[in-house]
Structures are given as C-alpha cells and as structure tokens.
Amino acid sequence: MATAPARPTAPPVPLPPLRSARRHRPGFLRRRLDRQDPAIRHAARRVLTLLGLLPLLLILAREAPRLAQSPLVLGYGFTVLVGTIAMLYIAYSRYDDPSERLLRRRPRARDLAAFPALPAAPRVSFLLAVKDEEDCIEDCVRSMAGSDYPDLQVIVVDDLSEDGTRDVLRRLEAELGITVIYLEKNLGKKHALVRACEIADGDVIAFTDSDCILAPDALARCIRALVTHPELGAVSGHARALNAADTFFTKAQDVWYEGQFRVAKAAEATFGSVTCVSGPLAVFRRDAIYNYLPAWAGDRFLGAPFRFATDRQLTGYVLGQRWRGKALKRRYADSPFVTAEDYPERTWRIGYVQSAKVWTNVPARFKPFMKQQIRWKKSFIRNMFFTGSFMWRRGIGPAALYYGHALWVVAAPVMAFRHLLWAPLHGAAFLTLLYLCGVVLKGCVWGLAFKIDNPGDGRWRYRPLMSLLSALVLAWLLPYSFATIRRGVWARGAN
C-alpha cells in the first residue's frame, strides 16, 4: 500500500487526573513472579487465585448439600456463585497481556501457519465517527493524533453535526494533518465508519468513540499484540470512566467497567474468544473485517435496519467468519469491499490488552444512563441471534462463558420478578431477603477484585451498589428493549 505523506506531530493530550491514569508499579509479589520460569509463574498464579477464592469455595461446599433439598430456593444463587468463581479463577490464573509477553495458549504450529504475519510496524488507520460532540471532540481527536505510533492515518467522519463540531474539526484538520469527511446526509454511526474505511489504507483498522481519551501508548500496545500474535484478528483495549468523580452513577460505572474488562474480557481472552471488542478502543486486522463491512453497515434484524450492536456485531464477524463468512460475502458480492480483495475465511482469535488504557465519558445522570443501558440490551439481543448461532463451535470454554452469560442476562428479569414481586406477595419474604443478600455478596466479590487490581482506590465500595441497581432496575430492561428494538437513534451523550 502507498504510504501517505507525513502528518504533523501532535503533542499528547494530558491524561485525566484519575487513579486509573497513574502508571501502576507492580507489587513485590508480582515482580518476583515475573522473574520466574513461565511454568512456575503460572502454577503460582493458580495457587494464589485458589487461595483468594477459598472463602467462596467454602460457602459453595457448605450450601451444596442443601441444594438437592431446596433447588428452587438455592438453585439460582448457587449457579451465579459457581459462574462468578469460575470467571474469576480463569481471569486471574490464566490471563496474560499479549502486548507484554507471548501467550502460552496458541494454535498448533501447522494451524498457526494459516495466519499471515503483519509487518513489524504495520500502517494503521485510526477511525472515528462523530455527531454533535462540540464539547469533547477536540480532546478525543488530539489523543488519537498524539498516539506514539509512527505510521498512523487518522480519519474522522462528521455525520452531519448541527452544533459547532465541524468548526472544531476544520481547525484540527489544518493543524494536525488529519483527514476529515463531512457528510451532507446523516447516515448513522456504522455507515459513517464504513465511509471512512473506503479511504483507509492501513494493514490495521482501529476505532474509538468520540467521547474518549487514549493513553499515548494504548494504540501501540494493541498493534504490538497483533504483530507478535498473527492468529489475533482483533484486540480490545481497557476502558475506564473519564468522568469517574462526578456522581454516584459515574463512580459505580467506573468500578463496573474495570470488572467487565479486567475479569470478563480477560476470561474470554484466555480462550481467544472475546465477544465484544469495545468501542473505546477496538483494533482489527484489515483482512479480518474488510470483506464484512457492507454486512455490518447493512445489518438487519426482525425485518428492519439495525443501528445498534456496532461493537458486538463487527466482533461477531471475526469470531464466526469460518462458518458465516462465505454466505455474508455472497450476499454482498457486488460490494467493492468484497470485489477489491477476497480475504480467506480464518478461525481468528480475539484478545484483550489490559495495558492499553482508554477513558470514556459515562452517563452522569439517571435518564441518559437508562437510555445507554437500553441500547446495550438491544445490542445484546441482536447479537445473541448471530454470535449465539455459532459460538458452540469455538470450543467448550468459549461456549460456556458465552451461553452462561446469555442465560444469566435472560434469566435476570425472571428472577427479579420471582424474588422481588412474587415472593413477598406469597408470604416468602425470606426468599426476597436471600436474593438481595446474594446480590450484595456478588457485588462485594467484584468490588474486592477491583481493590486487588487498584490498591488505594476506595471506589470498590460502589460495586455492591451497582449490583443492587442491576438487580432492582436494570434487570427489567430486557423485555422493554426487545419490545422497542426497532427504535434507534444516533446518541452518545453522557450527560
């Protein structure tokens, strides 16, 4: 590919004054383990993780005999506790950052040969779609352009903004040498990003969201992971809340974000099957997604265009292209994204780079928070019908994590109804109390995991409150989201 003219160097955006932005120095035990032989290091991690989970294992052992006597009372809580223990064990005993060391669990040598290696320093196209983000777009674009990666093409698409966003972008375009596409018709986020992909010439295509700020080394770390592991078709960065100190909601969401990345994505990454390469920093090999961009932009569900699921659906095309790729390319056989170069369907793996830090604005008030949660629930529903159709083919571990999580999400409104409405109305208030105690226990466990990874950060106390909010309020959103799934708007506001 032709190399674009050098762009002006942009100074990095100062990182937010947050604990999560500080460079964490590993503790004494971590430093000692890192100096050991890999086999010894991983064995020690397994032992230490089991010791940390010992209190939960003892609770499990104590309640197991009672499960057969009262399966309806204890079954749900027992299952959730088993799932929590399993996910924590996998995340803390098996996960390695692919930008820092070579992964132990990789395809066999003959299978690895099917994945072409990237150049040592591949060209990267960094893409962003924006609409009406006048207040935050400058910091976002400057953090993109300020990435400490040499061969970088930055493309921003303005999806017909109606505030001062275009004025900001014109100034940044002249100053930073970035490419800006000004759309004259509102297309929606996916179509806007596909327009950017039409001129993107990188071996790697990266995306971020318009309310994010990236650490200067975040993109380079993701590229390093892809270069050293050719089997990785995509990697996700690690997101935290940019406005974490603002309100109760932002504090609770910051702790929740940490767990969803450090634990949930880390567990999935040990099997090479991260199911959502999240929007704050999503980095893909070109040959893993290019042929599927028209399918992504033209995604339909229940007979109507589907504007959500931008992150999950594109991830699904990477995870499932061995089984769904040919049919998708036949459907869009006349698209330039298919005719320009037909990439082979591969059984890509997808990873997670914990050290690639990015911060995103999260909703600070209840109403925007609920709107965001409804969008996410709609994305979950749509993706379940796509990714859920093939995830069982990727092996027992990935299937157990994916379908176990899906079952928990689907069961949540049923369990909320049973424990919060049906039980007290039928004289079983004790069941309600037991349910809420279980919710708080799970929140405390996730909070302690946050505290271990973030020593000195007192926000871990908000995690049980987030669990209660999920059980008392968010669980009810799934049926509402399904009933209104055809409604869709371009919205990224965090206020």
N, C-alpha and C positions, 0 to 999 in steps of 0.2 A: 504494500500500500504506500502511496505517496505520503511523504512527511509534510505536514502543514508548516507554514512559516512560524518562527519562534514568536511566542506571545510575551508581552511584558510580564516581568516577575511581580507577583502580588505579595505584599507582606502578609503574614498570617494574622488572622483575627485573634485578639486576645481571648484566651479561654475563659469561660464563666467562672466567677469566684465561688465554686462549689467544691465540696469534698470530693465528689466524683471526678473532678478535673485535676486533682492532685496526682502526681506521679507516686504510686504506692510502692514502697520498698518492701520486698518480700521479707517475712519474718525469719527468725533464726532457723526454725524447723524446715521451712520451705527452702532456704538456701542450702541447708545440709542435704536435703533430699535431692535437690537439683544436681548436686555433685556426685551422686551415686550412679552406679550402673543402672540402665533403664529397667531391667528386671527387678532389681532390688527396690528402686523407686516406686514402681507400680505396685509391688507387693506391700510395701509400707503404706502406700495410699489406701489400698483396700482395707488393711487392718485398722488404720486410723479412722476411716469412714465408718466401718462397722462399730468401732468403739463410740463414735459420735452418735450413731443411730441406736445404740444399745437401749436407752430408755424407751424408745418407741417399740423396739423389738420385744421388750419385756411386757409392755402394755398389750401388744399383739398376742403374745403367748398366754397372758392371763385371760384374755377375752375369748380366745379360740374355742375352749371347751363350751362356753356359753352360746356360741354361735349356732350350734346344732339345736339348742333348746329354744332360741328366740331368733330365728333367721330374719323375720320381718322387722324386728326391732333393731338388731345389730348389724344386719347384712350390709346396708349402705355405708355406714360408718367404717365397718371393717374393711370393705373394699377400697374406700377412699384412703384409709391409712396404709393399706398394702401398696397401693399405687404411689402414694407420696414417698414411702420408704424406698421403693424400687427406683423412682426417678432420682431421688437424692443420692442414692448409692451409685447409680450409673454416672451421674454428672460429676460427682466428686472423686470417684475412684478410677474412672476411665478417660475423662476428657483431657485432651492436650490442645493447646493453641497451635493451629497449623502454621502460623507465621513465625513461631519461635522454635519449633522442633519438628522433625519428620514424624508423621503419625505412625503408630505401630500397626494399626489395623487398616491394611490397604489391600487392593486386589492382588491376586497372584500375578507373578511376572508375565505369564503369557496373556493374561487379561489386561494388564497394565499397558501392554504394547498397543492396544486398540485406541489409546488416548494420545493424540499428538501433543508434543510438548510446546508450550508457549516460548517465545523469545525470552532471553534473560531479562530484558526490560521492554515489555510489550507496550505498544501505543495504547493509551486509554482514552476513551470518550466518556466524559462525565456529564450526565444529562439531568435537567431539571425542568419541570412544568410548573407554571405559576399563574395564579389569577387573584387579583386584588389582595396583594400582600405588601403594600407600601411600607408598613412599619418594620418588617423583619427581613425583607428580601435582600437588602444590601449586605447585612452580616452573613447571610447564607451564601450568597454568590462569592463574597470575598473569601470565605472559608474554603469554598471549592477551589477557587483560583489560587489560594495560598497553600494548597496541598504540596508537601515536599516530594513531589513525583515529577521527573523531568519531562517525559513525553506525554503531555496532557492536552486534550482538546475539551474545552468547556462549552457546552451548548445549552442555552436557556430558551424555553418556549413560553411566550406570553399568550395565554389563552383568552385574549380579548378582555384584559383588565379594564375596569371602569374607574379606578382611583388613580393615584399617582405612580403606580408601579412602572409603567412604561417610561416615564421620565427618569426614574432611578436606573432602569436598565440601559437606557441610551447613554447615560453618563458612565456607567460601569463598562459598557461596550467599548467606548472610546478610550477609557483609562486602562482597562485590563486586557484588551485584545480578545475578549471572548466573542462567541457567536450568539446572536440573539435572533430568534424567529418571532415576528409579530404577526399573529394570526388575525385575520379580518372576520373570522366567524368562530364562535365558541364551539369547540369540538369535544371537550371533556378531557380528563387527565390522560387516559390511555391513548387516545388518538393524538393528543398533543405530543406525547413522548415518542410515538411511532413516527411522527413528522421529524422529530429530532434524529431518530435512528436512520432516516433516509439519507442524511448527510454525515452521520457518524462514521469515521473510518478507523476506529480503534480495534485492536485484537480483543480488547476487553471493553465492555459497556457497563458503566456504573450509574446508579441513580441515587438521588437523595430527595428529601422533601423540602418545601420552600420555607419551613419554619425551623430548620435545623442548623446547627453549627458543628463542624467537624474538627477534631484534633488534627494538627498538621500532618501527623504520620499515619492517620487512620487509613487513608486510601492505599498508601504504600504497603502497609501491613497486609491488607487484603490481597493486593497484587502478589506479594511475596508468597502468600499461601497458595495462590493459583499456580504460580510458576514452579514451586517445589513439589506440588501435587497435581500432576496433569489429569488425574481422574476427577478432580473437583471441577464441576461445571459452574458452580456459583458459591459464594460465601456471603454471610451476613455479618455486619458489624455489631457492636454492642451499644445499645441506646439507653440513655437516662434522661430524666426530665431537666430541661433547661431552666424552667421557672419553678424549681422544686420548692423554694422557700415561700411561695406566695400564699397558698391557702391550704386548708386541710386536704382538699382533693389533690392538689399538686404534690404534697408530701406523701400521701398514700400511694399515688400513682408512681412516684419515683421509686419507692420500695418495690412496688409490684413489677415495674419494668425490669429492675435488677434481677428479680427471681425468674421472670419469663425468659430472660436472655441467659443469665449465668447458670440456671438449673435446667429449664425446659429445653432451650436450644442446645445447651451443652450435651444433654442426654441424647437428643436426636442426632447431634453431630457425631457421637461415638459410633453410630451406625451409618454415617454418611447420608442421612435422610432428613435433614432439616426441612420442615414442611412449609415454612414461611420465611423467605429472605426479606426481612422487613425493610420498609421504605426509607427510614432514616439513613441507611447505608446498605444498598443492595448492589452487589458486584457480580457480574456474569461474564463468562467467556462468550465471545461473539458466536462461535459455532454451536453453542448450546441453546441459543434462543432465537437467532436471526430468522430462521425459516418459520417460526411460530408467532412472530409479531403481528401479522394480519389476523390470525386466530384470536390473539389476545385483545386486539383493538375491537374486533367484531364479535366478541363473546356474547352469546345469548343464553337466556335461562327462562324456562317456562314460556317460551314463545316471544320474549321481548328482549331488547338490548339490555345488557347488564353492565352498569358503570362502576360497580364496586369490585372488590377482590383483585385489585391491581397487583398486590404483592403475592398473595397466595396462588393466584391463577398462573402467573408467569413462573413461579416456583414449580407448580404442578407440571408445566410443560417440560421442565428439565427433569423432574423426577420420573415422569411417565412416558417420555418420548419413545422408548424402546417398544412400548405397547400401543401408544396412541399417536406417535409421530407421523407415520405414513398416511393415516387417514386424515389428519389435520392438514398435511401438505397437499394431499389430493383435493381437499375442499377449497384450498386457495392456490391451486396450481398455476393460475394466471398472474398471481401477485409478483411484483419484482423482487420481493423478499424471498421468494421460492425459486424463481427462474434465474436470478443473478448467480446464485451458487447453492447447490443442493448438498447440505451437510449430512453425513451419515447419522442415523439414529444411534445413540450410545446410552449405555446404562450409567449415566453420570452419577457422581456422588455430590452431595451439597454439605458444606461445612459452616462453621461459625468461628469468628475471630474475636475472642474476648478482649484483646488488647486494642482493637480498632474502635476507638471511642467517638461517639457522636451524641449530641444533646438535642432534644426536640421539645418544643413548647407543647405542653399538655393542657387540657381544659382546666381553667381555674374556677369555673362556676358550674353549678349542678346541671343546668339546661344543656350547655354545649357538651358537657361530659356524657349526658344521656344520649345525645344525638350521635356522638362518636361511638358509643357502645352499640347502638342500633346498627350503625354502618358495619361495624365489625361482626355483629351477629349475622347480618345478611351475607357478608363475605364468607363466613364460616359455613352457612347453609349451602351457598352455591358451590363452594369448593368441595364440600363433602360428597356431592354428587359426581364430581370429576375425579379428584385425587382418591377418594374412597373406593372408586371402581377398580383401582389397580394397586393400591398400597400393599395389599396382601402379597403381591408378587415380589416385593423387595426384601422379604425375609421376616422371621418371627419377631425379632427385636423392633424394627421399624413399625411393623403391623401392630404389635402390642401397644406401643406408645401412641400411634395414631388413632386406632379404633378405641383404645381405652379412654383417651381424651375425648373423642367424639361421643362415646357413650355417657361420659360424665356430664358433658355440656347438655346433651339431650335429656338426661335424667334430672338435671338440676331443677327445672320448673315443676316436674312431677314431685320430686322430693320436697320442694318448698311448699307446694300445695298440701301434701300429706302431713308434713310436720308443723306447718305454721297455721293452717286453716282446719283441716280435717281433724287432726289430733285433739286440739283444745275443745272443739265442738262436740267431740265424742268422749269427753272425760279422760283423755290421755295426755294431760298437760305435761306429765313427766317425759313423754316422748319428745315434746317440743323442747324442753329443757336439755335433754340429752343431745338432741340435734344441734342446738346452739352451742353447747359445750364442745361438741366435736368440731364445729366450725371454728371456734376460738382456738382450740388446740392446734388445728391445722395451720391457722394464721400465725400462731406462736412459733411453730416449727419453721415456717418460711421466714419469719422475722429473725430467728436465730441464725438461719443460713445467711441472711443479709448481714447480720452483725459479724459473723466469721469472716466474710469477704470484705467488710467495710469497718474495721476496728475503729472505735471512737465516734462513729456516726450513730446518734441516738434515734434516727428515724425508723429503726427497726420496730419501734413500738407501734407504728401506724399499720403494720402489716395485719395484725388481727382485726383491726377496724375495717381494712379493705376486704377481708374475708367475710365479715358480717355484712358489709354493704353488698357484696356479691350475692350472698345467700338471701338477704331480705329484699333486695331491689333488683339487681341485675339478672337474677335467675328468671324473672318473669318476662324479660325482654325477648326471649327466643320465639315464643308463639306470636308476639306482636310483630317481630321482624319478619317472620315468614308471611304473615297476613299482608304486610305492606312492602313486600320485597321488590315490587315493580317501581316503587318510588325511588328516584335517585337524583342527587344534585351534586354540583361541584362545590365541596366545602372542606376547608382546612382550618377554619378559625379555632383558636384555643382560648378565647375569652369567654 
